[in-house]
Amino acid sequence: MTIAHRTVKLLDGKLIPALGWGNASSGLLGGGQKSIDAAKLAIASGITHIDTAQLYRTETETGVAVRESGAEGKVWVTTKLSEKEGIADANGVNRDALRKSVEGSLQRLGAKPDLLLIHNIEAAAGHIAPLWTALEDLVFDGTLAGVSIGVSNYRPQDIEAVVAVARIIPAVNQFEFHPYLLAHTEGLIALQKKHGIATEAYGPLTPLLRHPTGGPLKPVLERIAKTHNIDPATVLLLWVIAKGHVAISGSAKADNLKKLAAIDQLPDLTAEEVAEIDAVGRKIHFRGYKVHHVKDFPAPDLPEDLPAEGKL
Ligand SMILES: NC(=O)c1ccc[n+]([C@@H]2O[C@H](COP(=O)([O-])OP(=O)(O)OC[C@H]3O[C@@H](n4cnc5c(N)ncnc54)[C@H](OP(=O)(O)O)[C@@H]3O)[C@@H](O)[C@H]2O)c1
């Protein structure tokens, strides 16, 4: 079904478009007509991969936009199981609640998604392995037949717990990733590679959008951007893709949507450019989404920010 040129091959053989568009960005969280319009504009601009979640309250809007664009089967759709209440508690996993939650997503989307992720470890309430087993059973009983399953914001210890019992290895782990998290995520990504679990990077533009100064990477991205006649944000997204990962960004603006969609056809960064971004990025530790990957996952001993731009 994939029509994108740049893809990442998942363990189950499916090709996921390497650039995804999330509808939790750019004020689209919460859904409504603006989310439908933005998703339709994204599809019309050439976006082939939509990332939604129960939490974003944009599943219905995603389904409507895909159908109204006549793009069924042409756009990759990922959703996430975000509901915490009732799925797992101190007593374990409530399989009926899990099924109901998954069926709710299928109903809101109006179709099966291509990929369904457990949104975060909180959904498991400590029962990481049993929750994965229960989700696998929904694939085996046909509820999620043909749907790839994976996780999000899982730490190394959570991936180990899942893999120890898995009959289906998670297709992906989606977490915040960009050059300022290279040092922190190195072990996690190595573990995922060992098991064939793809990395999906959300918040990829954090060094440019959320770091207070842009840090030492900003002038590097600007220089590389100039030589390719693209913008620094596009350089960052090409860098994520060059690392072999899926980049999940977003926008509700026509010009940025065009730039995101155009990434599919742009030439790769050179090996030297990738290496320079790696070298500069790994000197800083900075996280935009400070709620995930912070507990029991020690951060590297690196500066979070610079006293003044360019001083490192
Ligand atoms: N699994 C999780 O826990 C989790 C957590 C966070 C996010 N996500 C997913 O990942 C998606 C992306 O997350 P994110 O918003 O943090 O991604 P991001 O790529 O770091 O930032 C997206 C923002 O970048 C701006 N942008 C896009 N192209 C640009 C360009 N060329 N130049 C400058 N700015 C540009 C957009 O704003 P404009 O509208 O101004 O263009 C957009 O709001 C979310 O929508 C969601 O689907 C998942």
The ligand as an SDF file (V2000), in Angstrom:
LIG
                    3D

 48 52  0  0  0  0  0  0  0  0999 V2000
    4.2830    9.0220   21.2170 N   0  0  0  0  0  0  0  0  0  0  0  0
    4.3040   10.1460   21.8970 C   0  0  0  0  0  0  0  0  0  0  0  0
    4.2870   10.1720   23.1390 O   0  0  0  0  0  0  0  0  0  0  0  0
    4.3870   11.4500   21.1340 C   0  0  0  0  0  0  0  0  0  0  0  0
    4.7800   12.6140   21.7850 C   0  0  0  0  0  0  0  0  0  0  0  0
    4.8540   13.7770   21.0220 C   0  0  0  0  0  0  0  0  0  0  0  0
    4.5320   13.7940   19.6840 C   0  0  0  0  0  0  0  0  0  0  0  0
    4.1240   12.6200   19.0810 N   0  0  0  0  0  0  0  0  0  0  0  0
    3.7370   12.6070   17.6470 C   0  0  0  0  0  0  0  0  0  0  0  0
    4.7170   13.2370   16.8580 O   0  0  0  0  0  0  0  0  0  0  0  0
    4.1290   14.3150   16.1150 C   0  0  0  0  0  0  0  0  0  0  0  0
    5.1650   15.3900   15.9100 C   0  0  0  0  0  0  0  0  0  0  0  0
    5.6030   15.8720   17.1710 O   0  0  0  0  0  0  0  0  0  0  0  0
    6.2370   17.3040   17.3140 P   0  0  0  0  0  0  0  0  0  0  0  0
    5.1950   18.3350   17.1030 O   0  0  0  0  0  0  0  0  0  0  0  0
    6.9830   17.3350   18.5940 O   0  0  0  0  0  0  0  0  0  0  0  0
    7.2450   17.3290   16.0470 O   0  0  0  0  0  0  0  0  0  0  0  0
    8.3210   18.4020   15.5960 P   0  0  0  0  0  0  0  0  0  0  0  0
    8.6880   18.0200   14.2110 O   0  0  0  0  0  0  0  0  0  0  0  0
    9.4310   18.5430   16.5770 O   0  0  0  0  0  0  0  0  0  0  0  0
    7.5630   19.7950   15.6050 O   0  0  0  0  0  0  0  0  0  0  0  0
    6.4470   19.9980   14.7650 C   0  0  0  0  0  0  0  0  0  0  0  0
    6.2620   21.4960   14.5720 C   0  0  0  0  0  0  0  0  0  0  0  0
    7.2540   21.9330   13.6700 O   0  0  0  0  0  0  0  0  0  0  0  0
    6.7410   22.9930   12.8890 C   0  0  0  0  0  0  0  0  0  0  0  0
    7.3510   22.8530   11.5570 N   0  0  0  0  0  0  0  0  0  0  0  0
    7.0990   21.9160   10.6110 C   0  0  0  0  0  0  0  0  0  0  0  0
    7.8740   22.1150    9.5380 N   0  0  0  0  0  0  0  0  0  0  0  0
    8.6330   23.1960    9.8040 C   0  0  0  0  0  0  0  0  0  0  0  0
    9.6240   23.9130    9.0770 C   0  0  0  0  0  0  0  0  0  0  0  0
   10.0060   23.5250    7.8500 N   0  0  0  0  0  0  0  0  0  0  0  0
   10.2160   24.9780    9.6750 N   0  0  0  0  0  0  0  0  0  0  0  0
    9.8530   25.3560   10.9270 C   0  0  0  0  0  0  0  0  0  0  0  0
    8.9020   24.7330   11.6580 N   0  0  0  0  0  0  0  0  0  0  0  0
    8.3030   23.6640   11.1030 C   0  0  0  0  0  0  0  0  0  0  0  0
    5.2350   22.8270   12.8510 C   0  0  0  0  0  0  0  0  0  0  0  0
    4.6180   24.0570   13.1550 O   0  0  0  0  0  0  0  0  0  0  0  0
    3.7830   24.9070   12.0320 P   0  0  0  0  0  0  0  0  0  0  0  0
    2.3550   24.4980   12.1440 O   0  0  0  0  0  0  0  0  0  0  0  0
    4.0740   26.3210   12.4810 O   0  0  0  0  0  0  0  0  0  0  0  0
    4.3720   24.6080   10.6700 O   0  0  0  0  0  0  0  0  0  0  0  0
    4.9240   21.8070   13.9410 C   0  0  0  0  0  0  0  0  0  0  0  0
    4.0350   22.2750   14.9300 O   0  0  0  0  0  0  0  0  0  0  0  0
    2.8910   14.6960   16.9200 C   0  0  0  0  0  0  0  0  0  0  0  0
    1.9050   15.3680   16.1650 O   0  0  0  0  0  0  0  0  0  0  0  0
    2.4240   13.3350   17.3780 C   0  0  0  0  0  0  0  0  0  0  0  0
    1.7510   12.6970   16.3080 O   0  0  0  0  0  0  0  0  0  0  0  0
    4.0760   11.4590   19.7720 C   0  0  0  0  0  0  0  0  0  0  0  0
  1  2  1  0
  2  3  2  0
  2  4  1  0
  4  5  1  0
  4 48  2  0
  5  6  2  0
  6  7  1  0
  7  8  2  0
  8  9  1  0
  8 48  1  0
  9 10  1  0
  9 46  1  0
 10 11  1  0
 11 12  1  0
 11 44  1  0
 12 13  1  0
 13 14  1  0
 14 15  2  0
 14 16  1  0
 14 17  1  0
 17 18  1  0
 18 19  2  0
 18 20  1  0
 18 21  1  0
 21 22  1  0
 22 23  1  0
 23 24  1  0
 23 42  1  0
 24 25  1  0
 25 26  1  0
 25 36  1  0
 26 27  1  0
 26 35  1  0
 27 28  2  0
 28 29  1  0
 29 30  1  0
 29 35  2  0
 30 31  1  0
 30 32  2  0
 32 33  1  0
 33 34  2  0
 34 35  1  0
 36 37  1  0
 36 42  1  0
 37 38  1  0
 38 39  2  0
 38 40  1  0
 38 41  1  0
 42 43  1  0
 44 45  1  0
 44 46  1  0
 46 47  1  0
M  CHG  2   8   1  16  -1
M  END
$$$$
